[in-house]
Amino acid sequence: MSHKSIAIFTWGLDGGAFTNLPVALTKGFWNLGVKDLYILYLSKGPAEDITFPEGVKLVSLGVERSMASPIALSRFLKTAKPDVLIAMPTIISIPAIMGWLLAQQRQTKFVIYQGDTLTSDIAIDHKHNLRMQIMPWLARLLYPTANGLTTVSQGVLDILKQDHIPIPRNRVAVIPNPVDVENFLVRSQAEEPEHPWLRHKDSPVIVSLGRLGKRKNYPMLLQAVAKVRSHLKVKLIIFGEGPERKNLQELIAKLGLQEDVSLPGHVANPWSHIAKADVFVMSSLDEAFCLALVEAMACGVPVISTDAIGGGPRSILEDGKYGNLVPTDDVQALADAIHKVLTSQSWRSHLIDVSKQRCQAFEPEAVAKQWLSFLQQV
């Protein structure tokens, strides 16, 4: 099929990882010559620092919650009749399918974007959330109606099959998330970091970025830092907010790390902080992709990650070729990896060099090319 017009339905345009995805993919499509582009969003945004190519049409559906969006989405599809509808992130796939089916516009091809592990993610972080619990059941019912499906890693595709979630046969592709590397580099150098440990560094600083939830497995990182600290003076900053804050603060106190660990919450420009760090560590149990890992690599910072369920870090780092990959339950291995990066200048330099090379694979145009090739098949 031709793909003259593409609509991307997203959560909101108020910043954060969910916003970065459609911004980067739209930029890639635009640069490859797709000029009839729509960004549909619920009602939040766009934030002042969100910039799309000038001709992209932003359409607010005017609803607060994704489950209230199908009727508004179907109205848009009946009017605009785009060739393709893509929904991202995964949490809005179900309401997007409902809106697409309601519109009965079969000339609009609907492609599911699967950016998380679904069942694994729910089991770790949403086991008491009824709405999230029914997502796999709805996926089993509705996913087969779509024209195509993309997953961000082979690990995610394997989990979908393992969990008996039907996928459109022969219309499946593994396509990584796009990352606007150039944008993050500009933003990382735009200002000095706010955090005093990075402004006036008196010891190596480890950083991590993500929601303070169980999925991020931060207790493992704290235990590893405690081990490193017995040999080396280090500090750790974890940027993000979430329900595990109280538990993490209690563990920090128990490990005697109050003077060396900071949980500053959200910051407006995390990349200016990451760029000044000595190492970026992701300790997750489950990661379908992990944008923050690529962002850190783009900022020229060596990275370490656990080999999380979903295979995102393994895919990004190509089995450890572009950064340290350690098991999700081996605190000592994580501590050793951190110590090596902080004490071996040759190893640090090697990781920084190969990381920058690897980032090219996630540039918006490179990823958009894969999308356009796949859309020809559906």
N, C-alpha and C positions, 0 to 999 in steps of 0.2 A: 504494500500500500504506500501511497505517498503520505508524507507527514508534513503538510503545509502549515497546519495549526495544532499547537499542543497546549493543553491546559494542565497546570499542576495545582492540585488541591492540597493545601497545607493547613496546619493548626492555626498559627498566628504569625504575625510579622513583628513581634515585640522583642526580638533578639534571642540569643542562645542557639544551641546546636540545631534545634528544630528549624530555625530560620535559616541558618547557614546552608543547609542542604538545598532547598529550592533556589536560593540566591545563586549558589555556585553552578547548579545544573542549568539554570536559565542563562547564565553567562556563557556556558559552554555551547548551548543550542544556538544562541544569538550569534556567537562568533563563527559558527559553522553555517550560518545563512538562514536559520529558521527565525523569521521575523514576526510571525503571527503567534505571539505567546501570551498566555493568560496566567496570572497567579490568583487563585481563589483562596480566600482565608476566612476564618470565622468572623471575628469582629475586632480582634486586638491588633493594633499597629496601624500603619508601619512605623517602627521606631525611626528616629531622625538619622541614625547612622546606617540604615539599611538602604543600599543603592542597587537598583536593577538597571539594566540597559534602558536607555531613554524611551524606547518604543514598547516596552512590556506593559500590558494592561493589567492593573491591579483591581481586583473585584472583591469587595467585602460581601459575604453572604448575610451579614447582619444578625448572626446568632451567637450566643455565648458558649454553647456546648455542642460538641461534634454530633451527638445523637439527635440534635434538633436541626441538623443541616440537610438531610436528604431532600426535603421539599424545595428548599432554596437552590440546592445544587441541580435538581431536575429541571427547574425553571431556566437556569443558566444554560444547561445543555440543550434544551429545546430551542432556545433563542440563538446561541452562538454556534452550535453544531461543530465543535472542534473535531479534528481527525482523531486525536488521542487525548485520553484523560489519565493522568498519573496521580496517585494519592500518596503523599509522604508527610509525616512518619507513619509507621505501621498502625498506630492506635486509631487513625481515622480511616483505615481501609474498609472496615465494615460499614460505617455510615456512607462512605463514598460509593461502595457497591450498591447499597440500597437506593441512593439517589440516582445512580446510573440506570439501574433496572426500572425505576419509577419513570424515568424520562422516556424509556423505550426508543432511544436514539441509537439504533444498532450500527449506524455508520460511524459513530464515535467508539473507537476501540478503548477498552478499559484495561489498564495494566496495573497489577498489584505490585507495590514496592514492599518487600519484606526486609525490614531493617532491624528486627530483633528475633530472638529465639522463641518468642511466644510462650510456650509451655514452661520452659526453664526459667525465663524471666519472671513469669507469674508465680511460680513455685518459690522463688527466692524472695521477691520483694512485694508480692501482692496476694499472698495466700488467704488473707481475710477480706479481700475486696471482691464482692460478688459480681460486680460489673466486669472486672477483669477475668474472673473465673469462667464466665460464659463465652469469652472471646474465642477459645479453641473450638467450641461447639458451633458457634456462628461461622467460623472459618471453614469448618468441615462442610457446612451447608452451602455457603456462598462462594468460596474460592473457585469451585469448578465452573462457575458461570462467567468468569473473567476471560479475556482474550489472551492474556499472558501474565507471567509472574517473573519478577527479578528478585534475587537475594543478594545481600552484600558480601556473603562469603559462602564457600562450599559447606562449611560447618552448619550454617543455618539451613541450607537446602537438605542436608542429611537429617537434621532434627525434624523438619517438616515431614519428611518421608517416614521417619521412625515413629512419629506421633499420629500417623495415618491421616494427615491433613491432605486431601486431594489437591493436586495442582494441575493446571492445564497441560495435557500431555504434549510433548515436543514444542512447547512454547514457553520454555524456562531458560533463564540466563543468569549466570553469576556476574554481577557488575558491582564494583566497589563504589563507595560513596565519593562524590566529587568534593574536593577540598580546594578552596580558593587560596592557594599558597601565597600568591602575590599580595593579596589583601591582608593576610595574617602577618606577613613580613613588614608591610607598611605600618600596620597597627602596633606591632611589637616594638617598632622604633619611634613611634609617634610621641611617646612621653616616658618619663621616668616612672618606675614602679612606685606605688604608694607605700608598700610594706617596708618598714625600716630595716628588716633583715636583708633585703635585697638592695636597698639604697646605700646602706653602709655595711658591707659584708665583712664580718670578722671570722667566718668559718664557712665551709661548704654548705650550700643550701639545696635540699631535696624538695621538689614540688610535686603535687598531684592535683588533679582537677576533676571534680565530679560530684554528683549528688551524695550526700551523707546517708546512704542507704546500705542495706545488707549486701546487695549485689556487688558493691565496690570493695568489700572485703578489707576495709581499712584496719581492723585489728591486726591482720597479718603484717601490714606495712609498719604499724607502730611497734610490733614485737621485733621486726627486723631492724628498725632504726635503733631500738634499745640495744640490740646486739652490736651494731656498728659503733654506737656511741661508747662502748666499752674499750674500743681501740682508737677511735677517731672523734674529734669534736665536730659534730654536725648539727644542723637544724632542719626541721621539716615543716613545710607549710602545705596545708590541704585547703584548696579553694572550693567552696561549694556550701550548700545548706541542705538540711534534710532531717528525717526523723531519728537518725542514730546519733545525733550530736551529744545528747546526755550520756549515752553508753560509751561513746568515744572519750568524752572528757573524764569519765570515771576510770577508764583504762589508762589514759595518759597519766592520771594521778597515781594509779597503782604501779605503773612502770617508772615513776619518778621523772617524767619527761615534761613537767609543767613549764620549765624554762626553755625547752628546746623544740616544742611543737606548738604551732599556731593554727587555729581554725578561724580565719577571718570572715568566713561566709562568702557571699558573692562580691566580686569586684567588677567594675565597669569594663576594664580592659585587662583580662587575665593574661593576654599574650605579652604585654610589656613586662609582666612578672616572670612568666615562663622563660622568656628570652634571656633573663639575667640569672637563671638558676644554673646549678652545676649538673643536675641530672633530673629527669622526669620519670616518675615511677607510677605505673598503673597496676594495682593489685587485685583486679576484679575476679569474681567467680564466673561471671557470665558477660561476654562482650561479643555482640554480633559483628561489630566493626571497630569502633573506638576512634572517633574524630580527634579527640584530644591528643592521642598518640601521634597522629600524622601532623597535627598543628605544632606539637613540640618539636618534631623532627624538622619541620619547615623553619622553625625558629633557631635551628642550629644547636639544639640541645640533645645530648645522648639520652637514649630511652631504654627503660627496662620494663618488662611486662610479664604478668603471669600468663600461662597458656590456658586462657579462659574457655569455658564452654561456649560454643558458637563459633570458635575459631577465628574471630576477628583479629586479635593480635598476631596469631600464627600466620594468618594470611598477609597482614601488613608487613610483618618483619621477615616473611619468607623463611619460616622455620628457624629464626635466629640469625639470619644472614645480615640483617640491618639493625639489630638491637638484641639485647639479652632477653631470652625467653626462659622463664622458670615455672615449675609446677605450682598449682594454686594452693598447695598445702605444705610447702617446704619453706619454712621461715628462714632456715639457715642458708638455703640456696639464694634466697632474695637478699639476705644480708651480705653474702659473699659477692653477689653481683654488684650491689651498691658500693661496697668497699673497693672492688676492682676498678670501677669507673672513676671513683674519686681519687684513687692513688696511682693509677697508671696513665701517664700523659699520652703514651703511644696508642693505648686502647681507646681513650677518649677521642683523640684526633681521628682515628679510624672510624669510629661510630658516627661522628659528626659528618665526615666526608660521605660515607655510604648512605646515611639518612637523607642528605640533601638530594642525592641521585634518585633515591627511591620515591621521593615526593612527586617527581615528574609523572609517575604512573597515575596519580590521583588528581592531576590538573583538570579543571572543568572541561576543556576541549577534548582531552584524552578520554574522559568518562562519557561525555556527550556523544562521541563517535561510536562508542559501544552501544549506547542507548539507541541511536539512530539505526545502526545495523540490525539490532534486535527488533525494532519497530517495523522494519521491512518484512520481517517474518510473520508478524501477527496480523 
